[in-house]
Amino acid sequence: MNEKIIVTISGVDKVGIVSKVTGVLADCGVNIEDIKQTLMQGHFVMFMLCGIEKSKHSFKEIKDALVKTCNEMGMEAWVQRKEIFDNMHNV
């Protein structure tokens, strides 16, 4: 099965955001397939397309780990299955 997720991270820019988020994904065995980030007036936003098909962790475990790490940094994290994300934007 080809499982993809969309990860969005947002918050005030600070050192270490990319390192911590990508570290969580690596620890979960998640492959980052595409990544975009921008800084708008001190506000950091990052979007990632990731493959979770080879991960030994469930979608919920991956999502919970990302949300926990982002909360600890004062950031917001949204993690969605790509198929749901696509359907939401095709209405």
MODELLER restraints for C-alpha pairs under 7 A, 6 or more apart:
rsr = mdl.restraints
at = mdl.atoms
rsr.add(forms.Gaussian(group=physical.xy_distance, feature=features.Distance(at['CA:1:A'], at['CA:53:A']), mean=6.53, stdev=0.5))
rsr.add(forms.Gaussian(group=physical.xy_distance, feature=features.Distance(at['CA:2:A'], at['CA:53:A']), mean=5.83, stdev=0.5))
rsr.add(forms.Gaussian(group=physical.xy_distance, feature=features.Distance(at['CA:3:A'], at['CA:51:A']), mean=5.86, stdev=0.5))
rsr.add(forms.Gaussian(group=physical.xy_distance, feature=features.Distance(at['CA:3:A'], at['CA:52:A']), mean=5.61, stdev=0.5))
rsr.add(forms.Gaussian(group=physical.xy_distance, feature=features.Distance(at['CA:3:A'], at['CA:53:A']), mean=5.15, stdev=0.5))
rsr.add(forms.Gaussian(group=physical.xy_distance, feature=features.Distance(at['CA:4:A'], at['CA:49:A']), mean=6.88, stdev=0.5))
rsr.add(forms.Gaussian(group=physical.xy_distance, feature=features.Distance(at['CA:4:A'], at['CA:50:A']), mean=5.54, stdev=0.5))
rsr.add(forms.Gaussian(group=physical.xy_distance, feature=features.Distance(at['CA:4:A'], at['CA:51:A']), mean=4.58, stdev=0.5))
rsr.add(forms.Gaussian(group=physical.xy_distance, feature=features.Distance(at['CA:4:A'], at['CA:52:A']), mean=6.01, stdev=0.5))
rsr.add(forms.Gaussian(group=physical.xy_distance, feature=features.Distance(at['CA:4:A'], at['CA:81:A']), mean=6.12, stdev=0.5))
rsr.add(forms.Gaussian(group=physical.xy_distance, feature=features.Distance(at['CA:4:A'], at['CA:82:A']), mean=5.33, stdev=0.5))
rsr.add(forms.Gaussian(group=physical.xy_distance, feature=features.Distance(at['CA:5:A'], at['CA:49:A']), mean=5.90, stdev=0.5))
rsr.add(forms.Gaussian(group=physical.xy_distance, feature=features.Distance(at['CA:5:A'], at['CA:50:A']), mean=5.28, stdev=0.5))
rsr.add(forms.Gaussian(group=physical.xy_distance, feature=features.Distance(at['CA:5:A'], at['CA:51:A']), mean=6.44, stdev=0.5))
rsr.add(forms.Gaussian(group=physical.xy_distance, feature=features.Distance(at['CA:5:A'], at['CA:79:A']), mean=6.79, stdev=0.5))
rsr.add(forms.Gaussian(group=physical.xy_distance, feature=features.Distance(at['CA:5:A'], at['CA:80:A']), mean=5.54, stdev=0.5))
rsr.add(forms.Gaussian(group=physical.xy_distance, feature=features.Distance(at['CA:5:A'], at['CA:81:A']), mean=4.36, stdev=0.5))
rsr.add(forms.Gaussian(group=physical.xy_distance, feature=features.Distance(at['CA:5:A'], at['CA:82:A']), mean=4.74, stdev=0.5))
rsr.add(forms.Gaussian(group=physical.xy_distance, feature=features.Distance(at['CA:6:A'], at['CA:48:A']), mean=5.72, stdev=0.5))
rsr.add(forms.Gaussian(group=physical.xy_distance, feature=features.Distance(at['CA:6:A'], at['CA:49:A']), mean=4.87, stdev=0.5))
rsr.add(forms.Gaussian(group=physical.xy_distance, feature=features.Distance(at['CA:6:A'], at['CA:50:A']), mean=6.43, stdev=0.5))
rsr.add(forms.Gaussian(group=physical.xy_distance, feature=features.Distance(at['CA:6:A'], at['CA:79:A']), mean=5.80, stdev=0.5))
rsr.add(forms.Gaussian(group=physical.xy_distance, feature=features.Distance(at['CA:6:A'], at['CA:80:A']), mean=5.29, stdev=0.5))
rsr.add(forms.Gaussian(group=physical.xy_distance, feature=features.Distance(at['CA:6:A'], at['CA:81:A']), mean=6.20, stdev=0.5))
rsr.add(forms.Gaussian(group=physical.xy_distance, feature=features.Distance(at['CA:6:A'], at['CA:82:A']), mean=5.61, stdev=0.5))
rsr.add(forms.Gaussian(group=physical.xy_distance, feature=features.Distance(at['CA:7:A'], at['CA:47:A']), mean=5.69, stdev=0.5))
rsr.add(forms.Gaussian(group=physical.xy_distance, feature=features.Distance(at['CA:7:A'], at['CA:48:A']), mean=5.06, stdev=0.5))
rsr.add(forms.Gaussian(group=physical.xy_distance, feature=features.Distance(at['CA:7:A'], at['CA:49:A']), mean=6.56, stdev=0.5))
rsr.add(forms.Gaussian(group=physical.xy_distance, feature=features.Distance(at['CA:7:A'], at['CA:78:A']), mean=5.75, stdev=0.5))
rsr.add(forms.Gaussian(group=physical.xy_distance, feature=features.Distance(at['CA:7:A'], at['CA:79:A']), mean=4.62, stdev=0.5))
rsr.add(forms.Gaussian(group=physical.xy_distance, feature=features.Distance(at['CA:7:A'], at['CA:80:A']), mean=6.63, stdev=0.5))
rsr.add(forms.Gaussian(group=physical.xy_distance, feature=features.Distance(at['CA:8:A'], at['CA:46:A']), mean=5.67, stdev=0.5))
rsr.add(forms.Gaussian(group=physical.xy_distance, feature=features.Distance(at['CA:8:A'], at['CA:47:A']), mean=4.63, stdev=0.5))
rsr.add(forms.Gaussian(group=physical.xy_distance, feature=features.Distance(at['CA:8:A'], at['CA:48:A']), mean=6.54, stdev=0.5))
rsr.add(forms.Gaussian(group=physical.xy_distance, feature=features.Distance(at['CA:8:A'], at['CA:77:A']), mean=5.65, stdev=0.5))
rsr.add(forms.Gaussian(group=physical.xy_distance, feature=features.Distance(at['CA:8:A'], at['CA:78:A']), mean=5.10, stdev=0.5))
rsr.add(forms.Gaussian(group=physical.xy_distance, feature=features.Distance(at['CA:8:A'], at['CA:79:A']), mean=6.53, stdev=0.5))
rsr.add(forms.Gaussian(group=physical.xy_distance, feature=features.Distance(at['CA:9:A'], at['CA:45:A']), mean=5.67, stdev=0.5))
rsr.add(forms.Gaussian(group=physical.xy_distance, feature=features.Distance(at['CA:9:A'], at['CA:46:A']), mean=5.12, stdev=0.5))
rsr.add(forms.Gaussian(group=physical.xy_distance, feature=features.Distance(at['CA:9:A'], at['CA:47:A']), mean=6.61, stdev=0.5))
rsr.add(forms.Gaussian(group=physical.xy_distance, feature=features.Distance(at['CA:9:A'], at['CA:75:A']), mean=6.88, stdev=0.5))
rsr.add(forms.Gaussian(group=physical.xy_distance, feature=features.Distance(at['CA:9:A'], at['CA:76:A']), mean=5.70, stdev=0.5))
rsr.add(forms.Gaussian(group=physical.xy_distance, feature=features.Distance(at['CA:9:A'], at['CA:77:A']), mean=4.61, stdev=0.5))
rsr.add(forms.Gaussian(group=physical.xy_distance, feature=features.Distance(at['CA:9:A'], at['CA:78:A']), mean=6.60, stdev=0.5))
rsr.add(forms.Gaussian(group=physical.xy_distance, feature=features.Distance(at['CA:10:A'], at['CA:44:A']), mean=5.60, stdev=0.5))
rsr.add(forms.Gaussian(group=physical.xy_distance, feature=features.Distance(at['CA:10:A'], at['CA:45:A']), mean=4.55, stdev=0.5))
rsr.add(forms.Gaussian(group=physical.xy_distance, feature=features.Distance(at['CA:10:A'], at['CA:46:A']), mean=6.60, stdev=0.5))
rsr.add(forms.Gaussian(group=physical.xy_distance, feature=features.Distance(at['CA:10:A'], at['CA:75:A']), mean=5.74, stdev=0.5))
rsr.add(forms.Gaussian(group=physical.xy_distance, feature=features.Distance(at['CA:10:A'], at['CA:76:A']), mean=5.21, stdev=0.5))
rsr.add(forms.Gaussian(group=physical.xy_distance, feature=features.Distance(at['CA:10:A'], at['CA:77:A']), mean=6.56, stdev=0.5))
rsr.add(forms.Gaussian(group=physical.xy_distance, feature=features.Distance(at['CA:11:A'], at['CA:43:A']), mean=5.61, stdev=0.5))
rsr.add(forms.Gaussian(group=physical.xy_distance, feature=features.Distance(at['CA:11:A'], at['CA:44:A']), mean=5.41, stdev=0.5))
rsr.add(forms.Gaussian(group=physical.xy_distance, feature=features.Distance(at['CA:11:A'], at['CA:45:A']), mean=6.81, stdev=0.5))
rsr.add(forms.Gaussian(group=physical.xy_distance, feature=features.Distance(at['CA:11:A'], at['CA:75:A']), mean=4.71, stdev=0.5))
rsr.add(forms.Gaussian(group=physical.xy_distance, feature=features.Distance(at['CA:11:A'], at['CA:76:A']), mean=6.22, stdev=0.5))
rsr.add(forms.Gaussian(group=physical.xy_distance, feature=features.Distance(at['CA:12:A'], at['CA:42:A']), mean=6.05, stdev=0.5))
rsr.add(forms.Gaussian(group=physical.xy_distance, feature=features.Distance(at['CA:12:A'], at['CA:43:A']), mean=4.64, stdev=0.5))
rsr.add(forms.Gaussian(group=physical.xy_distance, feature=features.Distance(at['CA:12:A'], at['CA:44:A']), mean=5.72, stdev=0.5))
rsr.add(forms.Gaussian(group=physical.xy_distance, feature=features.Distance(at['CA:13:A'], at['CA:42:A']), mean=5.63, stdev=0.5))
rsr.add(forms.Gaussian(group=physical.xy_distance, feature=features.Distance(at['CA:13:A'], at['CA:43:A']), mean=5.47, stdev=0.5))
rsr.add(forms.Gaussian(group=physical.xy_distance, feature=features.Distance(at['CA:13:A'], at['CA:44:A']), mean=4.87, stdev=0.5))
rsr.add(forms.Gaussian(group=physical.xy_distance, feature=features.Distance(at['CA:21:A'], at['CA:66:A']), mean=6.75, stdev=0.5))
rsr.add(forms.Gaussian(group=physical.xy_distance, feature=features.Distance(at['CA:24:A'], at['CA:65:A']), mean=6.89, stdev=0.5))
rsr.add(forms.Gaussian(group=physical.xy_distance, feature=features.Distance(at['CA:24:A'], at['CA:66:A']), mean=6.57, stdev=0.5))
rsr.add(forms.Gaussian(group=physical.xy_distance, feature=features.Distance(at['CA:28:A'], at['CA:55:A']), mean=6.20, stdev=0.5))
rsr.add(forms.Gaussian(group=physical.xy_distance, feature=features.Distance(at['CA:28:A'], at['CA:57:A']), mean=6.20, stdev=0.5))
rsr.add(forms.Gaussian(group=physical.xy_distance, feature=features.Distance(at['CA:28:A'], at['CA:62:A']), mean=6.56, stdev=0.5))
rsr.add(forms.Gaussian(group=physical.xy_distance, feature=features.Distance(at['CA:29:A'], at['CA:54:A']), mean=6.75, stdev=0.5))
rsr.add(forms.Gaussian(group=physical.xy_distance, feature=features.Distance(at['CA:29:A'], at['CA:55:A']), mean=4.62, stdev=0.5))
rsr.add(forms.Gaussian(group=physical.xy_distance, feature=features.Distance(at['CA:29:A'], at['CA:56:A']), mean=6.94, stdev=0.5))
rsr.add(forms.Gaussian(group=physical.xy_distance, feature=features.Distance(at['CA:30:A'], at['CA:50:A']), mean=6.57, stdev=0.5))
rsr.add(forms.Gaussian(group=physical.xy_distance, feature=features.Distance(at['CA:30:A'], at['CA:51:A']), mean=5.96, stdev=0.5))
rsr.add(forms.Gaussian(group=physical.xy_distance, feature=features.Distance(at['CA:30:A'], at['CA:52:A']), mean=5.08, stdev=0.5))
rsr.add(forms.Gaussian(group=physical.xy_distance, feature=features.Distance(at['CA:30:A'], at['CA:55:A']), mean=5.72, stdev=0.5))
rsr.add(forms.Gaussian(group=physical.xy_distance, feature=features.Distance(at['CA:31:A'], at['CA:50:A']), mean=5.43, stdev=0.5))
rsr.add(forms.Gaussian(group=physical.xy_distance, feature=features.Distance(at['CA:31:A'], at['CA:51:A']), mean=5.07, stdev=0.5))
rsr.add(forms.Gaussian(group=physical.xy_distance, feature=features.Distance(at['CA:31:A'], at['CA:52:A']), mean=6.60, stdev=0.5))
rsr.add(forms.Gaussian(group=physical.xy_distance, feature=features.Distance(at['CA:32:A'], at['CA:48:A']), mean=6.76, stdev=0.5))
rsr.add(forms.Gaussian(group=physical.xy_distance, feature=features.Distance(at['CA:32:A'], at['CA:49:A']), mean=6.17, stdev=0.5))
rsr.add(forms.Gaussian(group=physical.xy_distance, feature=features.Distance(at['CA:32:A'], at['CA:50:A']), mean=4.42, stdev=0.5))
rsr.add(forms.Gaussian(group=physical.xy_distance, feature=features.Distance(at['CA:32:A'], at['CA:51:A']), mean=6.50, stdev=0.5))
rsr.add(forms.Gaussian(group=physical.xy_distance, feature=features.Distance(at['CA:33:A'], at['CA:49:A']), mean=5.54, stdev=0.5))
rsr.add(forms.Gaussian(group=physical.xy_distance, feature=features.Distance(at['CA:33:A'], at['CA:50:A']), mean=5.23, stdev=0.5))
rsr.add(forms.Gaussian(group=physical.xy_distance, feature=features.Distance(at['CA:33:A'], at['CA:51:A']), mean=6.76, stdev=0.5))
rsr.add(forms.Gaussian(group=physical.xy_distance, feature=features.Distance(at['CA:34:A'], at['CA:48:A']), mean=5.58, stdev=0.5))
rsr.add(forms.Gaussian(group=physical.xy_distance, feature=features.Distance(at['CA:34:A'], at['CA:49:A']), mean=5.09, stdev=0.5))
rsr.add(forms.Gaussian(group=physical.xy_distance, feature=features.Distance(at['CA:35:A'], at['CA:47:A']), mean=5.75, stdev=0.5))
rsr.add(forms.Gaussian(group=physical.xy_distance, feature=features.Distance(at['CA:35:A'], at['CA:48:A']), mean=4.42, stdev=0.5))
rsr.add(forms.Gaussian(group=physical.xy_distance, feature=features.Distance(at['CA:35:A'], at['CA:49:A']), mean=6.51, stdev=0.5))
rsr.add(forms.Gaussian(group=physical.xy_distance, feature=features.Distance(at['CA:36:A'], at['CA:46:A']), mean=5.66, stdev=0.5))
rsr.add(forms.Gaussian(group=physical.xy_distance, feature=features.Distance(at['CA:36:A'], at['CA:47:A']), mean=5.25, stdev=0.5))
rsr.add(forms.Gaussian(group=physical.xy_distance, feature=features.Distance(at['CA:36:A'], at['CA:48:A']), mean=6.46, stdev=0.5))
rsr.add(forms.Gaussian(group=physical.xy_distance, feature=features.Distance(at['CA:37:A'], at['CA:45:A']), mean=5.58, stdev=0.5))
rsr.add(forms.Gaussian(group=physical.xy_distance, feature=features.Distance(at['CA:37:A'], at['CA:46:A']), mean=4.09, stdev=0.5))
rsr.add(forms.Gaussian(group=physical.xy_distance, feature=features.Distance(at['CA:37:A'], at['CA:47:A']), mean=6.23, stdev=0.5))
rsr.add(forms.Gaussian(group=physical.xy_distance, feature=features.Distance(at['CA:38:A'], at['CA:44:A']), mean=6.03, stdev=0.5))
rsr.add(forms.Gaussian(group=physical.xy_distance, feature=features.Distance(at['CA:38:A'], at['CA:45:A']), mean=5.45, stdev=0.5))
rsr.add(forms.Gaussian(group=physical.xy_distance, feature=features.Distance(at['CA:38:A'], at['CA:46:A']), mean=6.49, stdev=0.5))
rsr.add(forms.Gaussian(group=physical.xy_distance, feature=features.Distance(at['CA:39:A'], at['CA:45:A']), mean=6.36, stdev=0.5))
rsr.add(forms.Gaussian(group=physical.xy_distance, feature=features.Distance(at['CA:63:A'], at['CA:79:A']), mean=5.87, stdev=0.5))
rsr.add(forms.Gaussian(group=physical.xy_distance, feature=features.Distance(at['CA:66:A'], at['CA:77:A']), mean=6.87, stdev=0.5))
rsr.add(forms.Gaussian(group=physical.xy_distance, feature=features.Distance(at['CA:67:A'], at['CA:77:A']), mean=5.45, stdev=0.5))
rsr.add(forms.Gaussian(group=physical.xy_distance, feature=features.Distance(at['CA:70:A'], at['CA:76:A']), mean=5.91, stdev=0.5))
rsr.add(forms.Gaussian(group=physical.xy_distance, feature=features.Distance(at['CA:70:A'], at['CA:77:A']), mean=6.20, stdev=0.5))
